[in-house]
């Protein structure tokens, strides 16, 4: 029986996220525009180290926050496992699913993902990440990198509809993720 190759987003598919938590944690109304630029550069791999990202982020706030406070604030974006996904991931092997991450993410958040959902991470076979590809989805760089490393997936699951449409334009079978049960049912239909 052929394995089902699943391209699996992380944010709001495996781990619930809320970007507003970053500013809330720091006690500011909103993050400076420069902070969004830094995040993009970090998620695109332009900023190569967490230390550089933290240093530049702390400077935006005139040294008001320590590196530990800044990393805690940044990691507060990632909240908890999406309900049902840990259980579903534990069934991937028996469902004959090979899951591979396909995510816009920084190295810091990838490490935090491992801390929050280790069981999901252990049931995946690597991944394609924006910090390696130098771009976010739906860029050609992300999709081409995935196809080069793994081939066209049998299914791609993401919560963002615009990314589903982009994948479908590449002839990928794509599912807008609304919960673990809708993903489970779609995987069952492929077996």
C-alpha positions in Angstrom: 0.0 0.0 0.0 1.4 3.4 -1.0 2.1 5.9 1.7 0.0 9.1 1.8 2.4 12.1 1.7 0.8 14.9 3.8 2.2 18.4 3.6 1.2 19.9 7.0 1.2 23.5 8.0 2.1 24.3 11.6 0.3 27.5 12.6 -3.4 27.0 13.5 -3.1 23.4 12.1 -0.8 21.8 14.7 -0.3 24.7 17.1 -2.9 27.4 17.9 -1.3 30.9 17.3 -2.2 34.5 18.1 0.2 37.1 16.8 -1.4 39.8 19.1 0.0 37.9 22.1 3.5 39.3 21.2 2.5 43.0 21.8 0.2 42.0 24.7 3.0 40.2 26.5 5.2 43.3 26.2 2.4 45.5 27.3 2.3 47.6 24.2 -0.7 48.5 22.0 1.0 47.4 18.8 4.5 46.4 17.6 6.5 48.9 15.6 6.5 48.3 11.9 10.2 47.6 12.1 9.3 44.6 14.3 7.2 43.1 11.4 10.2 43.6 9.1 12.5 41.8 11.6 10.1 38.9 11.8 9.9 38.6 8.1 13.7 38.7 7.8 14.0 36.0 10.5 11.3 33.8 9.0 13.0 34.2 5.6 16.4 33.3 6.9 17.9 36.7 6.2 18.6 37.1 9.9 20.5 33.9 10.6 20.6 33.7 14.3 18.1 34.1 17.2 20.7 36.2 19.0 20.7 38.8 16.1 16.9 38.7 16.0 16.6 39.3 19.7 19.3 42.0 19.7 17.7 44.0 16.9 14.2 43.5 18.5 15.4 44.7 21.9 16.9 47.8 20.3 13.5 48.7 18.8 12.3 49.0 22.4 15.3 51.0 23.6 16.5 48.1 25.8 13.4 48.1 27.9 13.1 44.3 27.7 15.8 41.7 28.3 16.5 38.9 25.9 14.6 36.5 28.1 11.6 38.8 28.1 11.7 39.3 24.4 12.0 35.5 23.7 9.1 34.8 26.0 7.0 37.5 24.3 7.9 36.2 20.9 7.1 32.6 21.9 3.8 33.7 23.4 2.4 33.7 19.9 2.4 29.9 20.0 -0.3 28.8 22.4 -1.1 25.1 22.5 -1.7 22.1 20.4 -4.7 22.3 18.1 -7.4 20.1 19.7 -7.2 16.5 18.3 -4.0 17.0 16.4 -1.8 15.2 18.9 -4.1 12.2 18.8 -4.4 12.2 15.0 -0.6 12.5 14.5 -0.1 9.4 16.8 -2.2 7.5 14.2 -0.2 8.6 11.1 1.8 5.4 11.0 -1.2 3.1 11.2 -3.0 5.3 8.7 0.0 4.9 6.3 0.6 8.7 6.4 4.0 10.3 6.0 3.5 13.8 7.3 6.0 16.6 6.4 5.8 20.1 7.7 5.3 22.9 5.2 5.4 26.1 7.2 6.2 29.8 7.4 8.2 29.8 10.6 11.3 31.0 12.3 13.9 28.7 13.9 12.8 30.0 17.4 9.2 29.1 16.7 10.1 25.7 15.3 12.0 25.0 18.5 9.0 26.1 20.5 6.7 23.9 18.4 8.9 21.0 19.4 8.4 22.0 23.1 4.6 22.4 22.7 3.7 19.5 20.5 6.6 16.9 20.7 4.3 14.0 19.8 3.2 15.7 16.6 6.8 16.6 15.7 8.0 13.0 16.3 5.3 11.8 13.9 6.6 14.0 11.0 9.4 13.3 8.6 11.1 16.7 8.4 9.8 19.7 6.5 10.2 22.7 4.3 10.4 25.9 6.3 10.4 29.6 5.1 13.7 30.2 6.9 15.3 27.7 4.6 13.5 28.7 1.4 14.0 32.4 1.9 10.3 33.2 1.4 6.8 32.6 2.7 4.1 30.6 1.1 2.7 30.9 -1.6 6.0 31.7 -3.2 7.5 29.6 -5.9 10.5 29.0 -3.7 8.5 27.3 -1.0 6.4 25.1 -3.3 9.4 24.2 -5.5 11.6 23.3 -2.5 8.9 21.0 -1.2 8.4 19.3 -4.6 12.2 18.9 -5.0 12.6 17.3 -1.6 9.4 15.3 -1.3 7.5 15.4 -4.6 3.9 16.6 -4.9 2.0 15.7 -1.7 -1.1 13.6 -1.8 -2.7 16.1 0.5 -1.7 19.6 1.8 -3.5 20.9 4.9 -3.5 24.6 5.8 -5.9 26.8 7.6 -5.4 29.8 5.2 -7.7 29.6 2.1 -5.4 31.7 -0.1 -2.7 29.1 0.4 -5.1 26.3 -0.5 -6.0 28.1 -3.7 -2.3 28.6 -4.5 -1.6 24.9 -4.0 -4.5 23.9 -6.2 -3.1 26.1 -9.0 0.0 23.9 -8.8 -2.3 20.8 -9.0 -1.8 19.9 -5.4 -4.7 18.2 -3.6 -5.3 20.8 -0.8 -7.7 20.9 2.2 -8.6 23.9 4.2 -8.0 22.7 7.7 -11.0 23.4 10.1 -10.1 20.8 12.7 -8.4 17.4 13.3 -11.6 15.6 12.4 -11.9 17.1 8.9 -8.3 16.2 8.2 -8.8 12.6 9.6 -11.8 12.1 7.2 -9.9 13.4 4.2 -6.9 11.1 5.0 -9.3 8.2 5.3 -10.8 9.0 1.9 -7.3 8.8 0.4 -6.4 5.4 1.7 
